[in-house]
Amino acid sequence: MVDDEIRVLSPTALLGYGYPAASLEEGMRRKPHAIAVDGGSTDGGPYYLGIEPGSGSGGGTAGAFFEMISRDLGPLLEAALGAQIPLLIGSAGFAGADLHLMATVATAERLAKERGLHFKLASIHAEIDKGYVKEKLRAGKVTPLGPVPELTEEEIDRSVRIVAQMGVEPFVAALESGAEVVIAGRANDPSMFAALPFLHGFDRGLALHMAKILECGAIAAEPGSGSDAVLGTLRRDHFLIEPLNPERSCTVHSVAAHSLYEKSDPRTLFGPGGRVDLSAVRFEQCDARTVRVSGSRFIPDPIYRLKLEGSKRIGYRAVAVAGVRDPLTVAHIDELIDEARRGVADKFRDVPEESRRLAFHVYGRDGVMGDLEDPNLPLPHELGLVIEAVAPDQALATTLCGQARTFMVHHGFAGRMSTAGNLAFPFSPLDIPAGPVYEFNIYHLVEEEDPRRLFEMELKDV
């Protein structure tokens, strides 16, 4: 099957993002050896990992999201099985915990029944027992990843659930077992794309670098898109990256720029078991739409480490969205915000300050950049305001939000020419309950001697 070239098709940057049918068809005409796709991310924040079943939000497996997954997954199953090549999915269901994994598996099984498909399925779990993390913590084998606090057993207990980012090895094990479709929980982004190259002994540095580009779909093309397909062709001393939509092209600039993406160090790609050194990488334009990449070098880590992710609930949120168009109100917006803060603090002085939070996001001024924004920029002609309240329960959060909104609507200031109407509201209800709020409380590395041990695999005939 594989000699000196492996072709891996990436249909989209995230399962559910969508892709043109024509791009998938063009990709299958290139006779790929595997189709791989990323199914999740921490980009959306800790909510998706933390949300509890029965919370009223679909247990983190909202119907609309899985409808998007279903629309992508059906054609991919048919394409892979029709070509007799493996389909590999990582970080299933966005957060990759057991409930997300099993919901994705159930979606695949439903699609198989509807379309008359039969295959050997490997599902790989990534949810980690809290006792294991405590044991590793006591042994001094858990360390912070970046500027986060040292982990404690109390924080472990506060996590709703914990996942580990699996490396390439569990995917290789699934392929070795004869799986035709692999659906895995939380995974390091390149892992599913590099599995077949690892299995066949291709250079690990090149395989992982190519995989990191492929996992984002056609974002490394011009114009870039996360909802389109790209093909990676790995050879023994280089790889090629080519978009499958004729409207896009990969250029030295676009592929090199993407190699800087999501990295604290532009020359290094970190992952389970080691890192890829990009300091000697060479990018060359092969033709108008294809780039050749060489020089990526894998450096194994003497201690194998996996990233742990845990999420805890910190309260409930309510939001109000408003527009500000009056130039005097725009000029006095900070005065209004201060008045709202003082008014809420006085009215709810019986609620401990540490258990409630009130935030004002002023879009059009500094809503995106916050304190990093240039304070000397001229005032805009209009502002968008998001009032956010967090409290121990939903009723209190919604009440706090409503009180802050009320203070801002009616507060007078010097020069005001009306008796009310500081804010304009696009939605009713004015105060929108947003449900539970989570934060990552485990964002750490754990030492684990066996790259496969934590990731239980189940095989079944579908």
C-alpha positions in Angstrom: 0.0 0.0 0.0 2.7 2.5 1.0 6.2 2.7 -0.6 7.9 6.0 -0.6 4.9 8.3 -0.4 1.9 8.7 1.9 -0.9 11.0 0.9 -3.2 12.3 3.7 -6.4 14.2 3.0 -7.6 16.8 5.5 -11.2 17.8 4.5 -11.7 20.7 7.0 -10.1 22.4 10.0 -12.7 21.0 12.4 -15.3 18.3 12.0 -18.5 20.3 11.6 -16.9 23.3 10.0 -18.0 22.0 6.6 -16.2 21.6 3.2 -17.1 21.9 -0.5 -18.2 18.5 -1.9 -16.1 19.3 -5.0 -12.9 19.5 -2.8 -13.5 16.1 -1.2 -14.2 14.6 -4.7 -10.9 16.1 -6.0 -9.1 14.8 -2.9 -10.4 11.3 -3.5 -9.2 11.4 -7.1 -5.7 11.8 -5.8 -6.0 8.4 -4.1 -5.1 9.3 -0.5 -3.9 6.7 1.8 -5.9 8.1 4.7 -8.5 10.8 5.6 -7.9 12.5 8.9 -9.8 15.3 10.7 -9.5 17.2 13.9 -12.8 17.2 15.9 -12.1 19.6 18.7 -10.1 22.4 20.4 -9.7 24.4 23.6 -10.2 27.5 21.5 -13.9 27.7 22.6 -12.9 27.8 26.2 -13.5 25.5 29.2 -17.3 25.3 28.9 -17.4 22.3 26.6 -15.2 20.2 28.8 -17.0 21.2 32.0 -20.7 21.2 31.1 -22.5 18.6 33.1 -25.2 16.3 31.7 -28.7 17.4 32.6 -27.6 21.1 32.8 -30.1 22.1 30.1 -27.3 22.6 27.6 -27.3 19.2 26.1 -24.5 17.9 28.3 -21.9 19.5 26.1 -23.2 17.6 23.1 -25.7 20.1 21.8 -27.9 18.9 19.0 -27.0 21.7 16.6 -23.3 20.9 16.9 -23.8 17.2 16.2 -26.0 18.0 13.3 -23.0 19.9 11.9 -20.8 16.9 12.6 -23.3 14.6 11.0 -23.3 16.6 7.8 -19.5 16.4 7.5 -19.1 12.8 8.8 -21.5 11.0 6.4 -19.7 11.8 3.2 -16.3 11.2 4.8 -17.3 7.7 5.9 -18.6 6.8 2.5 -15.4 8.2 0.8 -13.0 6.4 3.1 -14.8 3.1 3.1 -15.3 3.2 -0.6 -11.6 3.7 -1.1 -10.7 1.2 1.6 -8.6 3.7 3.5 -8.8 4.6 7.2 -10.7 7.6 8.5 -9.2 9.0 11.7 -10.9 11.5 14.0 -9.3 13.1 17.1 -10.7 15.2 19.9 -14.2 13.9 19.1 -17.2 16.1 20.1 -15.0 19.2 20.6 -13.8 18.6 24.1 -12.9 14.9 23.8 -14.2 13.6 27.1 -16.1 10.3 27.3 -19.6 11.9 26.7 -18.3 13.8 23.7 -16.6 10.7 22.3 -19.6 8.4 22.7 -21.9 11.0 21.2 -19.6 11.1 18.1 -19.5 7.3 18.0 -23.3 7.2 18.2 -23.5 9.7 15.3 -21.2 7.5 13.2 -23.3 4.4 14.0 -26.5 6.2 13.1 -25.0 7.3 9.8 -23.8 3.8 9.1 -27.3 2.4 9.6 -28.8 5.1 7.4 -26.3 4.6 4.6 -25.8 0.9 4.8 -22.2 1.1 5.8 -20.2 -1.6 7.6 -16.8 -1.1 9.2 -14.5 -2.0 12.1 -14.6 0.9 14.5 -11.9 1.8 17.2 -13.0 4.3 19.8 -10.2 5.6 22.0 -11.0 7.2 25.4 -9.1 10.2 26.7 -10.9 10.9 30.0 -8.6 10.4 33.0 -9.4 9.2 36.5 -8.9 11.8 39.2 -7.1 9.2 41.4 -4.5 8.7 38.7 -3.8 12.5 38.6 -3.5 12.7 42.4 -1.1 9.7 42.4 1.1 11.5 39.8 0.9 14.7 41.7 2.1 13.1 44.9 5.0 11.6 43.0 6.1 15.0 41.7 5.3 14.2 38.1 2.7 16.9 37.4 4.0 20.4 36.3 2.2 23.6 35.2 2.1 24.2 31.4 2.8 27.9 31.1 1.9 30.6 33.7 -0.7 28.6 35.7 -0.7 27.7 39.4 0.7 24.6 40.8 -1.9 21.8 40.9 -3.5 20.7 44.2 -5.6 17.8 45.1 -8.4 20.2 45.9 -8.4 21.5 42.4 -8.4 18.0 41.0 -11.5 17.3 43.0 -13.1 20.5 41.8 -12.7 19.5 38.1 -15.9 18.2 36.5 -13.8 16.0 34.3 -10.2 15.7 33.1 -8.8 14.6 29.7 -5.3 14.0 28.5 -4.1 14.9 25.0 -3.1 11.6 23.4 -0.2 11.5 21.1 0.2 9.5 17.9 0.8 6.1 19.5 -2.9 5.3 20.3 -3.9 6.0 16.7 -1.1 3.7 15.5 -2.4 1.0 17.9 -5.9 1.4 16.4 -4.5 1.0 12.8 -2.5 -2.0 13.9 -5.7 -3.6 15.2 -7.2 -3.3 11.7 -9.6 -0.5 12.5 -11.1 1.2 9.4 -12.6 4.1 11.3 -10.9 5.6 14.4 -12.8 8.0 16.7 -10.7 9.2 19.5 -11.2 11.5 22.5 -8.9 14.5 23.3 -5.8 14.3 21.1 -2.8 16.5 20.3 -3.9 18.2 17.0 -1.4 16.5 14.6 -1.7 13.0 16.1 -4.3 11.6 13.8 -2.6 13.0 10.7 0.8 11.5 11.6 -0.5 8.0 12.6 -0.1 6.3 9.2 3.3 7.9 8.5 4.5 6.7 11.9 3.1 3.2 11.3 5.1 3.0 8.1 8.4 4.4 9.5 8.5 7.8 7.8 10.5 10.6 9.3 8.8 11.8 12.4 9.8 15.4 12.1 8.4 15.7 8.6 5.3 13.7 9.5 4.5 15.9 12.5 5.2 19.2 10.7 3.0 18.2 7.8 0.3 17.0 10.2 0.3 20.3 12.1 -0.4 22.1 8.8 -3.0 19.6 7.7 -5.0 19.8 10.9 -6.1 23.3 10.0 -7.5 22.4 6.6 -6.9 25.0 4.0 -6.0 27.8 6.4 -2.4 27.5 5.1 -3.6 28.5 1.6 -4.4 31.8 0.0 -7.2 32.8 0.4 -7.2 30.7 3.6 -10.2 28.8 4.9 -10.9 26.4 7.7 -13.8 25.1 5.8 -12.0 23.6 2.8 -9.7 20.6 2.0 -6.0 20.2 1.6 -3.7 17.3 0.6 -0.4 16.5 2.2 2.0 14.2 0.4 4.8 12.9 2.6 8.0 11.5 1.1 11.2 10.3 2.7 12.9 13.7 2.7 10.2 16.3 2.2 6.4 16.8 2.0 4.1 18.7 -0.3 1.1 20.8 0.7 -1.6 21.5 -1.9 -5.2 22.8 -1.5 -7.9 20.9 -3.3 -10.0 23.8 -4.3 -8.8 25.5 -7.5 -9.7 28.9 -6.1 -6.9 28.5 -3.5 -3.2 28.3 -3.7 -0.5 27.3 -1.2 2.5 29.7 -1.4 5.8 29.8 0.4 4.5 32.8 2.4 1.2 31.1 3.4 2.7 27.8 4.4 5.6 29.4 6.2 3.3 31.8 8.0 1.1 28.9 9.1 4.1 27.1 10.5 4.3 30.0 13.1 0.7 29.4 14.1 -0.1 28.4 17.7 3.5 28.5 18.9 5.1 30.3 21.7 8.5 29.6 20.0 8.2 29.9 16.1 11.1 27.5 15.7 9.6 24.7 17.8 6.5 22.5 17.6 6.0 20.8 21.0 4.0 17.6 21.5 3.7 14.4 23.4 7.1 12.6 23.4 9.2 15.4 21.9 9.4 18.4 19.8 9.9 19.3 16.1 12.8 21.7 15.4 11.8 24.0 12.6 15.0 26.2 12.6 16.4 24.6 9.4 13.1 24.2 7.5 13.1 25.1 3.9 10.0 26.2 2.0 10.0 26.0 -1.8 7.3 26.8 -4.4 6.9 23.7 -6.6 4.2 25.1 -8.8 1.6 27.8 -8.6 -0.4 26.0 -6.0 1.9 23.6 -4.2 4.7 24.1 -1.6 7.6 21.7 -0.8 8.8 21.6 2.8 12.0 20.0 4.1 14.3 20.1 7.0 11.9 19.5 9.9 13.7 17.5 12.6 12.1 15.5 15.5 13.9 15.7 18.8 12.6 13.1 21.3 12.0 14.1 24.9 13.8 11.9 27.4 10.7 12.1 29.6 7.3 11.4 27.9 4.7 14.0 28.9 1.1 14.4 28.2 -1.0 17.6 28.6 -3.9 17.4 31.1 -7.0 19.6 30.8 -9.6 20.0 33.5 -12.5 22.3 33.9 -14.4 23.4 37.0 -17.7 25.3 37.4 -17.3 28.8 39.0 -20.9 30.0 38.8 -23.6 31.2 36.3 -23.6 34.0 33.8 -26.1 36.5 32.5 -25.5 39.1 29.7 -27.1 42.2 28.4 -26.2 43.6 25.0 -26.7 47.3 24.2 -25.7 49.9 21.7 -24.6 53.5 22.5 -25.0 56.1 19.8 -25.5 59.4 21.6 -22.2 61.2 21.4 -22.5 62.6 25.0 -23.2 59.1 26.3 -20.2 57.8 24.4 -18.0 60.5 26.0 -19.4 59.6 29.5 -19.4 55.8 29.2 -16.8 55.3 31.9 -18.8 57.5 34.3 -21.9 55.3 33.6 -20.0 52.1 34.1 -18.6 53.4 37.4 -22.0 54.4 38.6 -23.4 50.9 37.7 -20.6 49.2 39.6 -21.2 51.4 42.7 -24.9 50.9 42.5 -24.7 47.2 42.2 -22.1 46.9 45.0 -24.4 48.9 47.3 -27.6 47.1 46.5 -26.0 43.7 46.8 -23.6 44.4 49.7 -25.1 41.3 51.4 -23.6 39.1 48.7 -19.8 38.4 49.2 -17.8 40.4 46.7 -15.6 37.3 45.9 -18.7 35.3 44.8 -20.0 37.8 42.2 -18.4 39.4 39.2 -19.6 42.3 37.0 -17.8 43.1 33.7 -18.4 45.6 31.0 -17.0 45.0 27.5 -17.0 48.2 25.5 -16.7 47.2 21.8 -15.6 49.9 19.4 -13.2 51.2 22.0 -11.4 48.4 23.9 -13.8 45.4 23.9 -11.3 43.1 22.2 -7.9 44.3 23.4 -8.9 45.5 26.9 -6.1 47.3 28.8 -3.7 46.6 25.8 -5.7 49.0 23.6 -4.2 52.4 22.8 -6.0 54.9 25.1 -5.2 57.8 22.8 -7.4 56.6 19.9 -10.3 59.0 19.1 -13.7 58.3 20.4 -15.9 56.3 17.9 -19.4 57.5 16.9 -21.0 54.5 18.4 -20.2 51.7 20.9 -21.3 48.2 21.5 -21.7 47.2 25.2 -21.9 43.8 26.7 -22.7 43.7 30.4 -21.7 40.4 32.0 -22.6 39.2 35.5 -21.4 36.0 37.2 -22.8 34.7 40.4 -23.2 31.4 42.3 -26.7 30.8 40.9 -28.5 31.8 37.7 -31.2 33.9 39.4 -28.6 36.1 41.1 -26.5 36.5 38.0 -29.5 37.6 36.0 -30.5 40.0 38.8 -27.0 41.5 39.0 -27.0 42.0 35.2 -30.4 43.6 35.3 -29.5 46.0 38.0 -26.3 47.1 36.2 -28.3 47.6 33.0 -30.9 49.7 34.9 -28.3 52.0 36.5 -26.7 52.6 33.1 -29.9 53.3 31.3 -31.2 56.0 33.6 -28.1 57.6 35.2 -27.8 61.3 34.4 -24.6 63.1 33.6 -23.5 66.7 32.9 -24.9 67.9 29.6 -27.4 65.1 29.0 -30.3 66.3 26.9 -32.8 63.5 27.6 -34.3 61.9 30.7 -33.4 58.3 29.8 -32.3 56.2 26.9 -28.5 56.1 27.4 -28.5 52.6 25.9 -30.3 50.9 22.9 -31.2 47.2 23.2 -31.3 44.9 20.2 -32.8 41.9 22.1 -35.7 41.2 24.4 -35.4 39.8 27.1 -32.9 42.5 28.0 -31.0 40.3 30.4 -30.2 36.9 28.9 -29.4 33.9 31.2 -26.3 32.3 29.7 -26.0 29.2 32.0 -23.1 27.8 33.9 -19.6 29.3 33.7 -16.4 27.2 33.7 -12.7 27.9 33.8 -9.7 25.6 33.2 -8.2 24.6 36.5 -6.0 21.9 35.2 -3.6 22.9 32.4 -0.6 20.8 33.3 1.8 18.2 32.0 2.0 14.7 33.5 4.9 12.3 33.1 3.7 9.0 31.7 6.1 6.2 30.7 3.6 4.3 28.4 2.1 6.6 25.7 -0.8 4.1 25.2 -1.6 3.1 28.8 -4.1 5.9 29.6 -6.1 5.6 26.4 -8.4 2.6 26.5 -9.4 1.4 23.1 -12.7 -0.4 22.2 -13.1 -2.3 19.0 -16.5 -3.2 17.5 -18.0 -4.1 14.1 -20.5 -1.5 13.0 
